[in-house]
Amino acid sequence: MPYGSRLAATMTRRLGRECVYTPSARLALYLALRRWCRPGARVLMSPLNDDVILFVVLAAALRPVLAPVSVWDGNIDPAAVPESTWRNVDAVLTTNLYGMPDHVVELRRHCEALGIPLFEDAAHAIGTHVDGQPIGTFGKAAAFSLSKHVAGMAGGFLAVDDARTRRELELLRDDLLTPRSLATDLATTLRPLARSAAHTLHLVRPVWRTLQRLGLLERDGFRMDLHAPLLAACAGRAPSLTAYEPWVRVDLHGYRSRHGSLVRGQLALRMAGLDRDLTRRRAGVSLLSGTTWASPALHERAEHDGLPALFRVPLLVDDRDALVERLVRHSVVSGYVYDPPLDDYAGAEFVELSPDPSAARWFAAHVLPADPLLAHRIAGALTRERATTAHPSVPAPVPEATPPAILGH
């Protein structure tokens, strides 16, 4: 029986596509890129993404081509991508940032016309739908993460069209897995329990500050250190996860560990509660979407497909960095801020720069990703901190129907 097949079968039933179990979404994405892209291929992607994803693309010996994005959700704006760019890319990678869906129908249309693959990064988007169709069923392959939903702190899937492709990818995955370690299994099992205990006992603030002071956090800021000379030296060894290990493993050192039954059993239990998790998220999204800080893109999405069960709710605020610091006093630690955009973070040596980075820069500087499971706490904290709503200096189109504001300023 293939490794992780029971978990994969659960996801297959849920999604309606063949699924390969992986220890992480980043490994799932690497499998897809290696399977369908030749070395040197150019991949269109949003500059608003985790830096780990940039390094996964580089590890696959591919060239990231950064796209213009929507100022309201940070996802690729297909209409703003120049025709010259479309003619010269070999694949497209979506983001579904915070669970807000990319324009996947339009992106798929472009990819089909060009004969290139569409890959869906669905790490934030379990439970997100477009026109009633789940994210993860539009492209050639889709990578999912259990670390984001159900707080598994491990586990992912790669969804594909057919059983033959699934079997090929299982063999490729097995070649990339590192041997099982009891210590890694125990740490992976205990991390979500420790995190839950910290929230329950209201220890988020002291634990976070202690980790900061002891230098135990792998990122000093929103992005990890690039170490450009070392990164450039790795290019000659790509495709290779091993060469890019110092970057790809950040925040998840067991991203390709062959987890044993202890970890996989815990993930199975957590997956059984996924629908409850999504219901709680929708409730939190409902509350936060009624605030003045909520991105107009959220209202537009709700009109088309109902209220989404987001991983994070994009709130747009002034003085975001100062707010992030002050929110720790309210036991709210803000993560998943992708600032600066990859254009400014990596530069032309490692990526092809976006033809218009202005929207990405504005969104990256003003978005506060709010955990919908902490919606009441976050709304109250922002109100007490007198947070003000950010607006682009050059007005962007806003959906006509916007619900009345109930909280904020």
C-alpha positions in Angstrom: 0.0 0.0 0.0 1.5 3.4 -1.0 2.7 5.7 1.8 -0.1 7.8 3.2 -2.7 6.2 1.0 -5.5 6.3 3.6 -5.1 10.0 4.0 -4.9 10.5 0.3 -8.1 8.4 -0.2 -9.9 10.8 2.3 -8.8 13.8 0.3 -9.7 12.1 -3.0 -13.3 11.5 -1.8 -13.5 15.1 -0.7 -12.1 16.7 -3.9 -13.1 14.2 -6.6 -9.5 14.0 -7.9 -6.7 11.5 -7.4 -4.5 12.6 -4.5 -0.9 11.9 -3.5 -0.1 12.3 0.2 3.0 14.4 1.0 4.5 15.5 4.3 4.0 19.2 3.2 2.4 21.3 0.5 5.8 22.7 -0.5 6.9 19.1 -1.4 3.7 18.6 -3.3 4.3 21.7 -5.3 7.9 20.7 -6.0 6.6 17.3 -7.3 4.2 19.1 -9.7 6.8 21.5 -11.0 9.3 18.6 -11.6 6.7 16.5 -13.3 5.4 19.0 -15.8 8.2 21.6 -16.3 11.5 21.3 -17.9 14.6 23.0 -16.3 14.7 26.6 -17.3 11.0 26.9 -17.8 9.4 30.3 -16.9 6.5 30.2 -14.4 4.1 33.2 -14.0 3.3 33.7 -10.4 2.2 36.4 -7.9 4.9 38.4 -6.1 2.7 38.2 -2.9 3.5 34.7 -1.7 5.6 33.0 0.9 9.3 33.2 0.2 9.5 29.4 0.6 7.4 29.1 -2.6 9.9 31.2 -4.4 12.7 28.9 -3.3 10.7 25.8 -4.3 10.4 27.2 -7.8 14.1 27.9 -7.9 14.9 24.5 -6.5 13.0 23.0 -9.5 15.4 24.9 -11.8 12.6 27.3 -13.0 12.5 31.0 -13.6 9.8 32.9 -11.6 8.0 35.5 -13.7 6.2 38.0 -11.4 2.8 39.1 -12.5 0.8 42.3 -11.8 -1.8 41.7 -9.1 -5.1 43.0 -7.9 -4.8 45.8 -5.3 -7.7 44.2 -3.4 -6.6 40.6 -2.9 -2.9 40.2 -4.1 -3.7 37.5 -6.6 -2.7 37.6 -10.3 -4.6 40.1 -12.4 -4.8 38.3 -15.8 -5.9 41.4 -17.7 -2.9 43.3 -16.5 -0.4 40.7 -17.7 1.2 41.9 -21.0 0.6 39.8 -24.1 4.4 39.6 -24.5 4.6 37.9 -21.1 1.8 35.5 -21.9 3.6 34.5 -25.1 6.8 33.7 -23.2 5.7 31.8 -20.1 5.7 28.0 -19.8 3.3 27.6 -16.8 1.2 29.5 -14.4 1.1 29.1 -10.6 -1.9 30.5 -8.6 -1.7 31.6 -5.0 -5.3 31.8 -3.7 -3.9 34.2 -1.2 -5.5 33.6 2.3 -8.1 31.5 0.6 -9.3 34.3 -1.7 -9.4 32.6 -5.1 -7.4 33.5 -8.1 -9.2 34.3 -11.4 -8.8 30.6 -12.2 -11.4 30.4 -15.0 -9.6 33.2 -16.9 -6.1 31.8 -16.1 -7.2 28.3 -17.2 -8.5 29.8 -20.5 -5.1 31.4 -21.1 -3.2 28.2 -20.3 -5.4 26.1 -22.5 -4.9 28.6 -25.4 -1.2 28.5 -24.9 -0.9 24.8 -24.2 0.8 25.2 -20.9 0.0 23.8 -17.4 -1.9 25.7 -14.7 -0.8 24.8 -11.2 -2.9 25.7 -8.2 -1.3 26.5 -4.9 -4.3 25.7 -2.7 -2.5 25.7 0.6 -4.7 28.5 1.9 -7.8 27.4 0.0 -9.3 24.1 1.3 -13.0 24.8 1.1 -12.8 27.7 -1.4 -15.1 27.4 -4.4 -15.4 29.3 -7.7 -18.8 29.0 -9.5 -19.5 26.0 -7.3 -16.3 24.2 -8.2 -13.7 23.6 -5.6 -10.3 25.2 -5.9 -7.8 22.4 -6.7 -9.9 21.1 -9.6 -9.1 23.7 -12.3 -5.5 23.1 -13.1 -3.1 20.4 -14.1 -2.3 19.8 -10.4 -3.0 21.4 -7.0 -1.1 21.4 -3.8 -2.9 21.4 -0.5 -1.7 21.9 3.1 -3.0 20.4 6.4 -0.7 22.8 8.2 -3.0 25.7 7.4 -6.4 24.1 7.9 -7.0 21.8 10.9 -3.6 23.1 12.4 -1.9 19.8 11.6 1.6 21.4 11.5 2.4 18.8 8.8 0.9 17.0 5.9 -0.2 17.9 2.4 -1.6 16.6 -0.9 -1.0 16.9 -4.6 -4.3 16.5 -6.6 -4.1 15.3 -10.2 -6.4 14.0 -12.9 -5.8 10.3 -13.1 -4.5 7.2 -11.2 -1.6 6.7 -13.6 -0.2 10.1 -13.0 -0.8 9.6 -9.2 1.3 6.5 -9.3 4.1 8.2 -11.2 4.1 11.0 -8.6 4.1 8.6 -5.7 7.3 7.1 -7.0 8.9 10.5 -7.4 7.8 11.5 -3.9 9.3 8.3 -2.4 12.6 9.2 -3.9 12.6 12.6 -2.3 11.4 11.6 1.2 14.0 11.5 4.0 14.0 8.6 6.5 11.6 8.5 9.4 12.8 9.9 12.7 11.1 9.2 16.0 12.2 12.6 17.3 10.8 14.3 14.3 7.5 12.4 14.7 7.2 13.3 18.3 8.0 17.0 17.7 5.4 17.1 14.8 2.8 15.5 17.0 3.4 17.7 20.0 3.7 21.1 18.2 0.0 21.5 17.5 -0.9 20.4 21.0 1.6 23.0 22.5 0.2 25.7 20.3 -3.4 24.9 21.3 -2.3 24.9 25.0 -0.7 28.3 24.6 -4.0 29.7 23.2 -6.1 28.1 25.8 -4.0 29.3 28.7 -3.6 32.8 27.2 0.2 32.4 26.9 0.5 33.6 23.3 2.1 36.9 24.2 4.7 35.6 26.7 5.6 32.6 24.5 6.0 34.8 21.4 8.1 37.4 23.2 10.3 34.7 24.8 11.0 33.1 21.4 11.9 36.5 20.0 14.3 37.3 22.8 16.0 33.9 22.7 16.5 34.2 18.9 14.5 31.0 18.3 12.4 32.4 15.5 13.8 31.6 12.0 12.7 35.0 10.6 13.6 38.4 12.0 11.0 40.0 9.8 8.2 39.0 7.5 10.8 37.5 5.0 13.7 35.2 5.8 17.2 36.4 4.9 17.9 35.9 1.2 21.6 35.2 1.5 22.0 36.1 -2.2 25.6 35.0 -2.8 24.8 31.5 -1.4 21.5 31.4 -3.2 23.1 32.2 -6.6 25.7 29.5 -6.0 22.9 26.9 -5.8 21.6 27.5 -9.3 24.2 25.2 -10.9 22.9 22.3 -8.8 19.2 22.7 -9.6 16.9 20.9 -9.9 17.7 19.9 -6.3 15.9 20.2 -3.0 19.1 19.3 -1.2 20.9 22.4 -2.6 18.1 24.7 -1.5 17.4 23.0 1.8 18.4 26.0 4.0 15.6 28.0 2.4 13.0 25.5 1.6 12.9 24.0 5.1 12.4 27.3 7.0 9.5 27.1 9.5 9.0 23.4 8.6 12.1 21.3 8.9 10.3 18.1 8.4 8.8 19.2 5.1 9.9 15.9 3.4 10.3 13.6 6.4 8.6 10.2 6.1 6.3 10.6 9.0 5.2 7.4 10.8 1.8 6.2 11.9 1.8 8.5 15.0 1.8 11.7 12.8 -0.5 10.3 10.1 -3.0 9.0 12.7 -3.2 12.5 14.3 -3.7 14.0 10.8 -6.5 11.6 10.1 -8.3 12.7 13.3 -7.8 16.3 12.4 -9.1 15.8 8.9 -12.2 14.3 10.3 -12.9 17.7 11.9 -12.2 19.7 8.7 -15.8 20.6 8.1 -16.2 21.8 11.6 -13.1 24.0 11.1 -14.5 25.4 7.9 -17.8 26.2 9.6 -16.0 28.1 12.3 -14.0 30.0 9.8 -17.1 31.1 7.9 -18.5 32.5 11.1 -15.3 34.4 11.7 -15.2 35.7 8.1 -18.9 36.8 8.5 -18.0 39.0 11.5 -14.8 40.4 10.0 -16.3 41.1 6.6 -18.7 43.5 8.2 -15.9 45.7 9.4 -14.6 48.8 7.6 -11.2 47.2 7.3 -12.3 44.2 5.2 -11.1 44.2 1.6 -13.8 44.9 -0.9 -12.7 41.7 -2.7 -14.3 39.8 0.1 -17.7 41.3 -0.4 -17.4 40.7 -4.2 -16.5 37.0 -3.6 -19.3 36.5 -1.1 -21.8 37.8 -3.7 -20.7 35.3 -6.3 -20.0 32.1 -4.3 -21.2 32.8 -0.8 -19.1 33.5 2.3 -15.8 31.7 1.9 -14.1 29.7 4.7 -10.8 31.7 4.5 -7.5 30.8 6.1 -7.0 34.5 6.8 -9.2 37.5 6.2 -7.5 40.3 4.3 -8.0 43.5 6.3 -6.6 46.7 4.9 -5.2 49.0 7.5 -3.0 52.1 7.9 0.3 51.8 9.8 0.1 48.0 9.5 3.6 47.2 11.0 2.9 49.1 14.2 -0.4 47.4 14.5 1.2 44.0 14.2 3.4 44.9 17.2 0.6 46.3 19.2 -1.7 43.3 18.6 0.7 41.0 20.5 -0.5 42.8 23.6 -4.0 41.4 22.8 -2.6 37.8 22.3 -2.8 38.1 18.5 0.4 37.1 16.6 0.0 38.1 13.0 1.7 35.8 10.4 1.5 35.3 6.7 2.5 38.8 5.8 4.3 38.7 2.5 6.1 42.0 2.6 8.1 43.2 0.6 6.8 41.6 -2.7 9.1 39.1 -4.3 10.3 41.7 -6.8 11.8 43.8 -4.1 12.9 40.9 -1.9 14.7 38.8 -4.5 15.5 41.3 -7.3 16.2 40.7 -11.0 19.0 38.2 -10.3 16.5 35.6 -9.2 13.1 36.6 -10.7 11.7 38.4 -13.7 10.3 41.6 -12.3 6.6 42.5 -12.6 5.8 45.2 -15.3 3.8 47.0 -12.7 4.7 46.3 -9.0 2.7 49.2 -7.5 -0.4 47.2 -6.6 1.6 44.5 -5.0 3.7 47.0 -3.0 0.5 48.7 -1.7 -1.3 45.5 -0.8 1.8 44.0 0.9 2.3 47.1 3.0 -1.4 47.4 4.2 -2.8 43.9 4.5 -3.3 42.5 7.9 -4.1 38.8 7.6 -6.7 38.1 10.3 -7.3 34.6 11.6 -11.1 34.1 11.4 -11.0 31.7 14.3 -10.0 34.8 16.4 -12.4 37.1 14.8 -14.0 38.6 18.0 -10.6 39.1 19.6 -9.1 40.8 16.5 -12.1 43.0 15.9 -12.1 44.2 19.5 -8.3 44.7 19.5 -8.4 46.8 16.3 -11.3 48.9 17.7 -9.3 49.5 20.9 -6.2 50.4 18.9 -8.2 52.8 16.8 -7.1 51.1 13.6 -7.9 53.1 10.4 -8.9 51.7 7.0 -6.3 52.0 4.2 -7.3 53.1 0.8 -5.1 53.1 -2.4 -3.8 56.5 -3.3 -5.1 55.9 -6.9 -8.7 54.5 -6.5 -9.2 51.0 -7.8 -12.6 49.7 -9.0 -14.7 48.7 -6.0 -17.8 46.3 -6.2 -21.0 48.3 -6.2 -22.7 46.5 -3.4 -20.7 46.8 -0.1 -22.3 45.9 3.2 -22.5 48.7 5.8 -19.6 48.9 8.2 -20.2 47.9 11.8 -16.8 48.1 13.5 -13.7 50.3 13.1 -13.1 53.8 12.0 
